[in-house]
């Protein structure tokens, strides 16, 4: 049964020298993005949403647009942002004199409904690259994960936690986020209480699986029920093997995979990987490919230390089977070998880390996890304002990445560098969002800067996500 969420949608080296990108056929995309950015801040559309949710019921100096604008552009103060700060901003920007108590009263269920609809509007009208060439043999490459953080105990009634340590505190919130790596568009964005785990999310959200989608997800989502649904609907998965899954040889459904024997074979023959056709699960066995890659000694020891620490806190000891498996990284996939060869599996799965990087930006730069106790409706409004700001800039980042990809082979933009710059020019962006001509000039300037200011610099010879995508072309 589908559980309604809080909100739901569907090799040249640059050495500091400025490199100007020739937009060429990208002008169409630039014009479209400019109009889309202006549309996100369309005053009439925003006021219409406010009236539909009853957030605005009569004429007031504090319009819905001004309320949204202040929430979106003053939150950089993080958890120190106060009602007085917002009152001050409204006076400086719009000459509105409003008392703290009056502003406090505006944060209610209707304000939350309004902010939810604005976020919904942004998600539904995301920027699409015009005439985008197919980059993949798959329809979409869907990566999903969740990030959790503790909240003040006063929010526990709505956002339940587990109690105990801070990360498992009395109140905990989870943000479920999924996007398509090919288009860059968000597909799922929800706030839930922290007790709702990823397995339950995977079980209850199988309604939008489309044929030829590729799902890259963390272990928490990879339930047998979910994997079966993917196969049934003609889609694909690539996951790490859950240690709780029982794996059998395809040619002998009653014989379990001997991971100790596999480890010895890899070591003896000095293999980069070992592949078998297997059946996963005891009852309803799922046919797929199992690809095993060896890990170095440092990685093995780190895994054992982490597992021993967890086992000690829960009062049990590590099994010998776990220690054997810890020497391998095991992947399972139902893709054909010509779609994802075994030698490319590790590279393709590494694309999943793009969402971890996104969460890092959300926490380190947007500080979504820095919360002080306040009116819960104000907390939800401020959090959604942050998410709206982040998603709008994600569209801009997507466009810049497209421009760099088109002009420079194997080059891409760094999401970390882009957002850091976006915060630095926040005040300037605020001044030009309702001035289409200046918005277009700003976008052109940003495009010129992308190839030298936001360029992604691979570390230690690691593959960039754009290079990994090429493995699927």
Rosetta blueprint (number, residue, H / E / L):
1 X L
2 X L
3 X L
4 X L
5 X L
6 X L
7 X L
8 X L
9 X L
10 X L
11 X L
12 X L
13 X L
14 X L
15 X L
16 X L
17 X L
18 X L
19 X L
20 X L
21 X L
22 X L
23 X L
24 X H
25 X H
26 X H
27 X H
28 X H
29 X H
30 X H
31 X H
32 X H
33 X H
34 X H
35 X H
36 X H
37 X H
38 X H
39 X H
40 X H
41 X L
42 X L
43 X H
44 X H
45 X H
46 X H
47 X H
48 X H
49 X H
50 X H
51 X H
52 X H
53 X L
54 X L
55 X L
56 X L
57 X L
58 X L
59 X L
60 X L
61 X L
62 X L
63 X L
64 X H
65 X H
66 X H
67 X H
68 X H
69 X H
70 X H
71 X H
72 X H
73 X H
74 X L
75 X H
76 X H
77 X H
78 X H
79 X H
80 X H
81 X L
82 X L
83 X H
84 X H
85 X H
86 X H
87 X H
88 X H
89 X H
90 X H
91 X H
92 X H
93 X H
94 X H
95 X L
96 X L
97 X L
98 X L
99 X L
100 X H
101 X H
102 X H
103 X H
104 X H
105 X H
106 X H
107 X L
108 X L
109 X H
110 X H
111 X H
112 X H
113 X H
114 X H
115 X H
116 X H
117 X H
118 X H
119 X H
120 X H
121 X H
122 X H
123 X H
124 X H
125 X L
126 X L
127 X L
128 X L
129 X L
130 X L
131 X L
132 X L
133 X L
134 X L
135 X L
136 X L
137 X L
138 X L
139 X L
140 X E
141 X E
142 X E
143 X E
144 X E
145 X E
146 X E
147 X E
148 X E
149 X E
150 X E
151 X L
152 X L
153 X H
154 X H
155 X H
156 X L
157 X L
158 X L
159 X L
160 X E
161 X L
162 X L
163 X L
164 X L
165 X L
166 X H
167 X H
168 X H
169 X L
170 X L
171 X E
172 X E
173 X E
174 X E
175 X E
176 X E
177 X E
178 X E
179 X E
180 X E
181 X L
182 X L
183 X L
184 X L
185 X L
186 X E
187 X E
188 X E
189 X E
190 X E
191 X E
192 X E
193 X E
194 X L
195 X L
196 X L
197 X L
198 X H
199 X H
200 X H
201 X H
202 X H
203 X H
204 X H
205 X L
206 X L
207 X L
208 X L
209 X L
210 X L
211 X L
212 X L
213 X E
214 X E
215 X E
216 X E
217 X E
218 X L
219 X H
220 X H
221 X H
222 X L
223 X L
224 X H
225 X H
226 X H
227 X H
228 X H
229 X H
230 X H
231 X H
232 X H
233 X L
234 X L
235 X L
236 X E
237 X E
238 X E
239 X E
240 X E
241 X L
242 X L
243 X L
244 X L
245 X L
246 X L
247 X E
248 X E
249 X E
250 X L
251 X L
252 X E
253 X E
254 X E
255 X E
256 X E
257 X L
258 X L
259 X H
260 X H
261 X H
262 X H
263 X H
264 X H
265 X H
266 X H
267 X H
268 X H
269 X H
270 X L
271 X L
272 X L
273 X L
274 X E
275 X E
276 X E
277 X E
278 X E
279 X E
280 X E
281 X L
282 X L
283 X L
284 X L
285 X L
286 X E
287 X E
288 X E
289 X E
290 X E
291 X E
292 X E
293 X E
294 X E
295 X L
296 X L
297 X H
298 X H
299 X H
300 X H
301 X H
302 X H
303 X H
304 X H
305 X H
306 X H
307 X H
308 X H
309 X H
310 X H
311 X H
312 X H
313 X H
314 X H
315 X L
316 X L
317 X L
318 X L
319 X L
320 X H
321 X H
322 X H
323 X H
324 X H
325 X H
326 X L
327 X L
328 X E
329 X E
330 X E
331 X E
332 X E
333 X E
334 X L
335 X L
336 X L
337 X L
338 X L
339 X L
340 X L
341 X L
342 X H
343 X H
344 X H
345 X H
346 X H
347 X H
348 X H
349 X H
350 X H
351 X H
352 X H
353 X H
354 X H
355 X H
356 X H
357 X H
358 X H
359 X H
360 X H
361 X H
362 X H
363 X H
364 X H
365 X L
366 X L
367 X L
368 X L
369 X L
370 X L
371 X L
372 X L
373 X L
374 X L
375 X L
376 X H
377 X H
378 X H
379 X H
380 X H
381 X H
382 X H
383 X H
384 X H
385 X H
386 X H
387 X H
388 X H
389 X H
390 X H
391 X H
392 X H
393 X H
394 X H
395 X H
396 X H
397 X H
398 X H
399 X H
400 X H
401 X H
402 X H
403 X H
404 X H
405 X H
406 X H
407 X H
408 X L
409 X L
410 X L
411 X L
412 X L
413 X E
414 X L
415 X H
416 X H
417 X H
418 X H
419 X H
420 X H
421 X H
422 X H
423 X H
424 X H
425 X L
426 X H
427 X H
428 X H
429 X H
430 X H
431 X H
432 X H
433 X L
434 X L
435 X L
436 X H
437 X H
438 X H
439 X H
440 X H
441 X H
442 X H
443 X H
444 X H
445 X H
446 X H
447 X H
448 X H
449 X H
450 X H
451 X H
452 X H
453 X H
454 X L
455 X E
456 X L
457 X L
458 X L
459 X L
460 X L
461 X L
462 X L
463 X L
464 X L
465 X H
466 X H
467 X H
468 X H
469 X H
470 X H
471 X L
472 X L
473 X L
